[in-house]
Amino acid sequence: MFFSDENPQLMAFEKLQKTYTRDDNILLVVTPKNGDVFTAQSLAIAEQLTKNLWQTPYSSRVDSITNFQHSTAEGDDLTVGDLIGNAAQLNEQEIARLKQITLNEPLLVNRLVSPDAKVMGFNVVVQRPGKDQDAETLQATSFVRKLVSDLQALHPDLDVRLTGSILMDTAFAESSELDLNTLTPAMLVIIAIALWWFLKSSLGMFAALLMMTLSIGSAVGLAGWLDIAFSPSSIPAPTILLTLAVADSVHILTSYYSGLAQGLDKRAAIAESLRINFKAIFFTNLTTAIGFLSMNFSDAPPFRDLGNITALGVGAAYLLTIGFLPALMAVLPARQGRSEAAGTKTFAGLAGFVIKYRYSLSLFLLLFTAALISFIPLNELDDEYVKYFDESVAFRRDTDYTTEHLTGIYTIDYSLEHGEDEGINDPDFLKQVEGFVQWYRQQPETLHVYTINDIFKRLNQNMHGDDPAWYRLPDTRKMAAEYLLLFEMSLPYGLDLNDRVNVSKSATRVTVTLRSLSSQQMIDLEARAQAWLKTNAPLIKQSDGTGSSLLFSHIGQRNIVSMISGELMSISCISLILILVLRSISLGLLSLIPNLIPAGMAFGIWGLTVGQVGMASSVVAAMTLGILVDDTVHFLSKYQHAKKDKNLTPEAALYYAFATVGNALWVTSAVLIMGFSLFTFSSFKINYEMGLLTVIIFALGLFAEFLLLPPILLIYEDIKCSLHNFFNKPVQNTQL
């Protein structure tokens, strides 16, 4: 879901999956509490579990130590069969022999059995038809979970963990459902309390909540009609909409109740509220929608979905704010709510402070801002997709356990091509593949390398009387071809070599299993591998590594690059809108400063405290810019209204702006901060990081709105006045 159809890493991954069998899997990790896999009881359980796992819906292959296809020679005959059978009847000597074989088999150790024989794995390959992938995933997962539950009920001394790509898909779906069922209701409660406290009107709170609920319903319904999928990254849209819709309703209702407090009748108060807020609300919703629509530049479809769903909701919220909400208030009984007088004194004091210390305040804040922005380079672009989930998620815990005790789930796949039919039997080609495999096995990041070369070496040993001296690659192409044919003819259904060799036998697949690595570490390792192939393997056609691990490693970097275009587009459009709204080129451009600076400061703080930015961080700047502009538009609209319509001085106009919208801006910002802070409770890391970084940006945005924008306005007016006095001529009209 995170990758667009044109993503080059996805195309390489799908090409490999079409060449070989798909490797969507469920991995069961079983640990006997006695600490020994090789007992008659544990092996009998493993044998039965292997058989039961073949019943998993859509399963095409099951691998374990019991059904591993072990080869032995009897004279000139090659015998291939399950490594372990009739386990319950085995005596200690037979078990000891099987243990020795297993722990000396490179295809098993650190893949299906731990080197200390304390843990064993069962890998189920699942081939989902794709008609309804979510339902197919659920069927496979539910079956295996039920099987594990029954197994642990019969054998409480077994510890069983579940991981693999199918379980990761399940974790994504379950995280989405959990967030939808918890975060949105929690946000409704917070908003209800905040509205009641601020408006002091139960009817006003009810009207605002109804309007917001209809906005969400409209957005989700439109998303359904447009066939937009919900995923962990797009599921926050309803919660985000709740916080955004608050701003519109607060401004309308605040002005409405203020009019009632001044003695206006209900209809006159509604008309006055719409008159003074209509333009500001239109343009704030427009800039917010542009910010979210710019997420369509993202290389990850879920972020596009998040932007589109939210933009649809913003449009619905605007129509409901100027149409439904005033009409509803006209019907409901008129009860005086909380006027803005309660906060007027506080904000008047703040305005006085800003006016008095405008120069020293601006200098200090600009130095402070520059200091924080200077820490941005401390951030490194990195992600670990397993860590998209916190430790409250079973998939994360089980995956961490698997990596520590058995094998990793980070893999890189290579399709090493000879280019000729039957080319994989070429001894020189096999030697270069072997060199590549041995190079990877020497890398500190590597846990296991799965290659057909180990099968060739074992077969060569078998056909020479099982003499360990012959555990090496065949010397001739004919010998290699005969060994491979004999082995393939002896394999049972479902355990063939289609996952290792392509149909024409012109290429072989090598799978490297790695320790837990960050995205940058994995990209660097793959680059080293490509350099080795280019220098040391002329017979191997250039083959880029692929796999889900590399897909996620590249997506963060691709997303940031793609979002730069989106953010530039968003900034350009919003700049033009601000110039049109304020009817001043200079004011329009100046007003961008307090809206761009918070994101820079936030990433500086992030560099100091976290130092790692991933896929979620790449969309935050574009998403927040449109929202931050909302406060600026409302503040400057009141400021210009006071200057032009009331003929007030810049200082008096600043007092007026603080007094009329200061409280509303503080409340809406507080609700935004509380709303996005809920995402820090999400078990899904992308939502957690997006929420935390957005909260920091909004907090800094409020700080910039009250302490940075006003001094900039006054200094701008002082400069205009000074220039006028210096040249002793009228100030040029800068209005459009």
N, C-alpha and C positions, 0 to 999 in steps of 0.2 A: 504493500500500500504506500510505502514511502518513496517509491521510485516511478518517475514518469516513463512513458514508453520509449522516449528518445534518449534516455540515460544510457551512455555507452557501456558503463559497467554492467547494467542490467542486460543489455543486449549480449554481452560476452557471456554472462552467466546463463542466459537462456540458450545460447548456442551450445554450451557445454552440456546442459541438461537434455537437449535434443539429441546430442551425439551419444551420450551414455544414459543410464537410467536416472530418473530424478532421485534426489537424496533427502526429500522431506522425511523427517524421522521422529520417532519417540524413543528415547534412551532410558531404560530402567536401570538404576544403579542399586544393587543389592549388597548389603553388608550383614553377614551373620554376626551376632553379638559375641560369639566365641572367638572371633577374629581369624577364622580359617575357612576359606572357601572349599578346601579339599578335604571334606568329610563325606562319608556316604550319604548322610542326610541332606547336606547342602547341595551335593551334586544331583541327588534324586529330585530335589525341589527345582533345581536349575533345568533339569531335563524335562520335567512336566511343565514348567513355566514357559519354556521355549515352544513346546507344542501348543499350549493355550494361546500364546501370542500370535500364532498363525491365524487365529480367529478374529483378530482385530479388523474392523471394517476397512476396506481398501488397502490392506497390507499386501505387499508384493515380495517381501523378504524379511526373514528374522535371522539374526546372527547372534550366537553366544558361544561360549567355550565348549558346550556339549555338542552342538551340531557343526562345529568347525570341520571343514573337509580336510582331514589329515590323510596324507599319502604315504604308503609304504610299498616296498618292492618284495615280491616273492619270485625269485628267479628272474625271468624276463617279463613277468607280469606286474603291472602297476595296480595296486589296490587303493581305492579312495573311498573314504566313508567317514561317518561321524566320529569325532575324537573320543567322545564319552557316550556309552550306551549301557542300559541296564545298571545304572549307577547304584541302585539300592543293593545289588548283589556283589559289589566290588569289595575285595579285601584290602588290608592296609598296604600290602606290597603293590597291588595294582594301582591303588590311588597314588602312591608315591611315584610310580613310573609315569602316570598321567600328569602329575604335577610337574615333574621334571620336563616332560615334553612341552607342556603349556607355557611354562616360564622361560623356555628357550626358543619359543616361536615368536619372531618379530612381528607377525601379523596380529598377535593377540595381546602381548604385553603393552600396557599403557593405552590399550584400545578397548578390550573386553575383559581384561583382568589386570589388577594392579601388580607391580613387581613383588610386593610382599605377600601376595595371595590373600589379602584381607577383604578385597572388594571385587565383585564381578559385574559385568554389564550385559544388557540384552538390547540389541539395536533392532528396532522395527522400522522398516522402510515403508512409507505410506504413499500410495499413488492415488491422489484425489482426482476424480473425473473432472472437477471444475464446474459442474452444473450449478451447484450451490456450495461454494467453498466453505462458507461459514458453518453451514449445517454439516458438511462432511468432516470438517475439523472437529466439531462438537461430538459427532458420533464416534470417531476414533479415540478422542480424549476420554469421553465418558466410559467407553468400553474398558480402556486400560486402567482408568481410575477404579472402576468397579472390581476389576481383576486384582489390582493391588490391595484394595480393601479386604477382599475375601482372603487373599494370601496372608495378609497380616493378622487376620482373625484366626486363621488356622495355625500360623507360626508367629506368635508375638515376639519371638527372639530374632526376627529379621527386621532390619531397617531398610526401607525401600524408598528411593528418591526417583523423581521423574523430571527429565529435561529433554532437550531436542527442539528442532524447529517447529514442530506441531504444537508443543507445549508453549513455545514463545508466541505463536499466533493466538493461542488460547489466552495467554496472559494479557496480550494487547486487548482482546475483546472484553475480558473480565475487568480490566482496569477501567475501560471506557464505561462499562455498566456501573461500576462502583462509584466513579466520579459523578456520573449523571444522577445517581440515586442519593448522593450525600451532599455534594457541593452546592447544587442549585437550590434545594430546600433550605440549606443553611444560609445561603445568601438572601433568600426571601425573608427569613427571620431577621437577619441583620438589617436589611433595608427597612423593614416594617418598623423596627425599633428606632432607627435613625430618623425616619420620616416623622414618626409620632413625636420624637423628642424635639425635632427642629420646627415642625409646623404647629405642634400642640393642637392638632385637629385629627380626630379619628376618621372623619369623613374625607379629609384631604389625603390622609394616608391610604384609605381604602381606594379612592379614585386613582391615585398614583400607582398603587399595586395592581389594580385592574388593568390600567393602561399598559404597564410593563408586561403583565401576563399575556395580554393580547399581542404585544410586539413579539414575544418569544414564540407564541403559537403561530403567528404569521410567518416568522423566519423558518421555523422547523417545517411547517407545511409547505412553504415554497421550496425548501431544500428537497423535500420528498418529491414534489412535482418535477423538479429539475434533476432528480436521480443523483443527488449529492450524498455520498456515503459518510456516515459518522464513524470516526476512529478515535483513538485516545488523544490525538492532537487536535481534532476538530470538535470533540465533545464539550470543551469549555465554552463554546459559542453562546449557549443560553445563559450561562452565568455572566459572561462578559456583557451580554446585552442588558441584563438586569442592572448592572452598574452604570452602563452608558445611558439608559433610559431615565435613570434617576435625575441626571443633570437637567434634562429637558423639563421634567415635571416640577423639579424644585424651583426653577426660574419662573415658570408660569404661576405656580401656586404661591410663591413668595410675593410676587408682585400683586397677585389677586388679593391675598390677605392684607398686604400693606394698603391697598386701595380701600378695603373695607375698614381698616383701622383709621383711615383718614376721612371716613364718613361717606364714601361713595356707596351707591346701592350695588347689588350683586351684578347686574348686567353691565353697569358702568365700570365696575372693578375688573370684570372679565375683559371688556373691550380695551381698557387701559393696559392691562397685562399683555394682551396680544400686540398692542401697538408698540410697546417699548421692547418687546422680546422677539417679535416675529423675524426681523432681519437677522438678529444674532443667532437665533435657533436654527434658521435655515442654513446659514453658512457654517455653523459649528457641526451640524449633521453632515453637511457636504464634505467638509474637511475630514471628519471622522471616517466617512465612507471611502474617501479617496485613500486614506491611510491603510484601511483594511483591503481595499481592492488592489493596492500595490503588492499585496502578498501573492498575487497571481504570477509574479515574477519568480516566485520560489520554485526550486527544482523538485520539491517534495509535495506531491498532490495533497496530503492532509492539511498542509498549511494554506494551500490555495482554497481548500474547502472551508477552513476556519475563516479566512478573509471574506469569502463569498457569502457564507451563512450570516456572518456578523453584519456585512454591508446590507444584505437584504433586510435584516432586523432593524438596522439604523434607519433605513428608508421607511419601514413600517412604523417605527417609533415616531418619526417626524410627522407623518400624516395623522397618527393618533394624538400626538401632542397638540397640534394646532386645530384638530377637528373634534376628536372624541373627548379629550380631557376638558376643554372649555364647555362643551355641550353638556357633559355630565355634571360639571360644577354648577351650571345654570339650572339644572334640575334638582340637585341636592339642596337641602336647606342651607342658608348662608349663616355660617358661624365664624365669628372672628377667630382667626388663627394667631399664631405668634408673629408679631411685627418684627421688623428688623431693628427696632430701637434697642433691644437687649444687647446687640453686638455693636451698635453704632459707636459707643464710647471707646471700646477697645480698638476698633479699626481706625477711629479718628486719631487715637494716640499713636498707632502705627504709622499713619500717614504723616503726622507731625514729625516723628522720628526720621522717616525717610526724607522729608523735605529739608530738615535741619542738617542732616549728615549725608546729603546726596553724594558729594565728591569722595569723602573718605570711605563711605559705604561701598560705592562703586569700585574704588581702587582695591579695597580689601577683598570684595567678592570676586573680582576678576583675577586677582592673584591666587585666591583659594581655588577658583575654578581651574586656572591653568595648572596648578599643582596637582589636582586630581586627574586632569586629563593626561598629564605626563606619565601616569602609571598605566595607561592603556596598553603599551607594548608588553607589559608583564603577562598579558593574557596569551594563552596558547590554544590553538584550535585543536581540540581533542574530544573524543567520544569513546565510550565503551558501551555497545548496545545492550549487553547483559545488564549493565548498571542503569539502563533506562527505568528499571524497577527497583524500588527500595527493598529492604530485607523483610518487610511485612508480607511480600509476595512469595508464595511457595516456590515458584519457578526460579526466582533469584537465589533463594536459600539452597535449593537443590542443585542449581547450576554451580554455585560456589563450592558446594560439597564435592560435586563430581570433579571439578577442576583440581581440587586439593587432593582427592583420594584415588582418582581413576584416570581420567583423561580430560582434555579440554573440549570446548564446543566452538572455539575459534579455529577456523580452517581456511586454507588456501588450496584451491584445486588447479591443476595444470593438465592440459591436454597436449602432450608432447608428440608432435607429429614427425614421422619419417617422410611421408609424402608418397610412398609407393605402397601398393597393396601387399599385404604380408610383410611390410617393412619392419614391424616390431620384432621380427625374428632375426634381424640383422645383428650379429654379435657386436659390431662396432657401434651401432645405434644403442644397443643394450648397455654397453660399457659407458657411453656418455650419459645415459639415463642413470646408471649406477653412480657415476661421479656426482651428478646433481643431487641424488638421494643422499649420498654420504655427506655432501656439503651441507645439506639441510639438517642432517642428524647431528652435525657438529655445532649448529647454531644454538646459543643459550635459550632462545625463545621456543625451541621445538620440543614437543612431547612425543610425537609419533609421526612416522612417514609410512603411508600405505602404498605399496608399489607391487606390480606384478613380478618385478625382478626377484623378490623373495620366494615367489612360487617357482620361478625358473630354477633358482639355486637349489631349492628343496627337491624338485623333480630330478635335477641332474645328480644329486646325491643318491636319491632312491634308485635310479637306473644304473648306479655303480655300486650296488650292494650295500647301500646306506653308509658308505664310507665317508666320514666327516671330511676327509681330504678333498672330496669332490663337491663340497658345498660351495659352488661357484657357478657363474653363468656358463651356459653351453658354448662350446667352441665354434660350432658351425650353424649356419642358418637352417639346414635340414634337420639337425638334431633339435634345435629349439622348436621348430614347427611340429615335429613329431611328438615331443613332450607335451606341448600345449594341446594338440589334438587329443592325445590319450587322456589328458587330465579333464578336458572339457566334456568328453564323451562319458566320463565317469561321474560327473556332477549331477545331483538330483535337481528336480524342478525348483526354481526359485533361488538357487544358490550358484547360478552360472557366473560367467565373467563379463557380462554385459556392462557392469558398472566399472570395469577396468580397461576394456578393449573395445574399440569401435567395430562396426560390422565388417569393414574391409581389412581390419587388422593393420591399418596404416598409422594408428595413433594409440597411445596408452595414457591412461589417467593416473596421475600421482596426487595423492591427498596428503597435505601436511597439517597436522593438528598442533596447535600452539597453546602456550600458556595465555593467561588473560593479558591482553595487550591493548594499549590505547590506539586510537585510529592512526595517529601519526607514526607510532612505532611499527604498526603493521604495514603502512605504506612504505616506510623506510626499508623494512625487511624485504618486501616484494621488489623494491628497486635494486637491492643488493643481489637478489636471486636473478633478476633479469640481466644484470651486469655479468654474473657468473656464466649464464647460458650463452651470452653473446661472445664471451672470451673463450670458453672451454668446450662448447658443444656445437660445432659447425653442422653436424648431421641433423640436429633438432631444429625444426623450423621455429621461428620466434613465437613463443606462446605466453601471453600475458596471464598472470594469475587471476583467478576469479573466485566467486563464492559469496555467500551472504555477509561474511565478516568484512571482506573488502568493499562490498557494496555500501555497508554502513560507514566504513572508514572514509570513503570518498564523498559521501552525500553531504556531510557538514561543510566541507570546503566548497563543493559545487553550489551549495545553497547560499553561502555567504557571497560568492562571486555573482550569482544570479540576482540576489537581493540588493546588491549595490545599484543595479539599474532601476529596480523598483523604488528604492529610496530616493534616488536622484529625480525620478519622475514625480514622486510624491511631493518632494520639496519644491520642485518647479511649479506644480499645479497649486499647491497650498500658498506659495509666495504670490502667485498671480491673484488668487482669491483674496488674500489679505490686502493686497494693493487696491483691488476693486471695492472691498468692503470699507476700508478706511479712507478710500479716495485720496491716497497719498503714497507715492512711491517710497519716500524715505521712511514713513511710519510702517508701511508694510514690510519693508526689509528689516528695519530695526526690531520689529515684533518677532521676527524669526529667531533672534539671538536667544531669548529666554526659553524658546521651545526646542532648540537644537542642543543647547548647552547641557540640560539635564541628562540626556542620553550619554554624552561624552563623560560627564562626571560619574555616572552610574557604572560605566564600563571601567573607569579608573578605579573606583572602589572595588569592583569585581576582580580586577587584576591584583589588587592588594590582598583581598581576602580569599578568593577562590583560585584565580589564575588559569581557569580552564573554561573555554566557551565551546559550546557544541551546537547541534542543529537548532535547538530552541532559541538560543541567543541571537541567531542570525536574522530572525524576523521581528525581534522586539522593537528595534529602533523605528522601523517603518510602521509598526502597529501603534506605537505610542505617540508618534508625532501628530497624527490627525486628532488624537484625543487631547493632547496638551494644548493645541491651538484653541480648543473650545474656551478655556478660561481666558486666554488672551483676547479673543474676539469679544466676549462679554465685558471684560474690563475696559478695553479700548473703546467699545461702543458707548459705554456710560461716560467715559472720559471725554470723548468727542461731543457727545450730547450736551455735556455740561459746558464745554467751551463755546460751541456754536449756537446752541439753542438757548442757553442760559447766560451766555456772554461772561463766563467766569474766567478768572486768571488760571494759568496752568496749575498753580498750587491749590487754588480753590476747587478746580475741576478734579484734582487728584483726591482731595478730601471727599468730594461727592462720589467718585467712583468707589473708593474704599467703603463709604457708608452704605451705598446702595447694593453693591454686589459682593462685598467682602465676605459677609456671612454665608451667602449662597455658594460662593466659590470654595470656601473652607469646608462646608458640609459636603458638596459634591466630590471634592477631592478626597475627603475622609472616607466617603462611601466607596469611591474607586479603590482606594488603598485597602480598605477592609475586604472588598470584593475579590481583588486579585490576590490578597494575602491568603485567601482560602485555598488557592492552588498549591500553597506550600504544604498543605496536608495531603495532597495527592500522592498516591504510591507510584505514580508515573513520573519519572525524572524530568522529562521534557516539559510537562505541565508545571512541575515544581520550580524548575529554573526559570521558565517563562514568567510565572507568577511572582517569584522573588525579585527578579530583575525589573519587572514592570512596577512593582511596589516601590522599589528604590527610585526609579525614574519619576514616578508620580509624586513621591515625597519631595524630591529635589525640584520638580516642576512647580509645586506649591511654594516652595522656598524662593524660586526664581520669580514667580508671579508677583509675590508680595515684596520682595527685597531687591530684585535685580531690574525688573521691567520699569517700576516707577522712577528710580534714579536715572535710568537711561532716558526716559521721557523728559524729565526735568532738565537734564544736561543738554538734551537735544533742543529744548525750548530756549535754554540759556545761550547756546551757541547761535541759534537763529537771531535771538535778540541782540547779541553782541555784534554779529555781522551787520545787522540792520543799523545799529548805532555807528559802527565803524565806517560804513559807506554812506551813512546819513541819507538813506533812501528807503522807500517802502520795501518790505519783505516780498520777494517774488512768490506768487501764488503757485504752490506745488500740487494743488489739487488737480485731479484728472478732469 
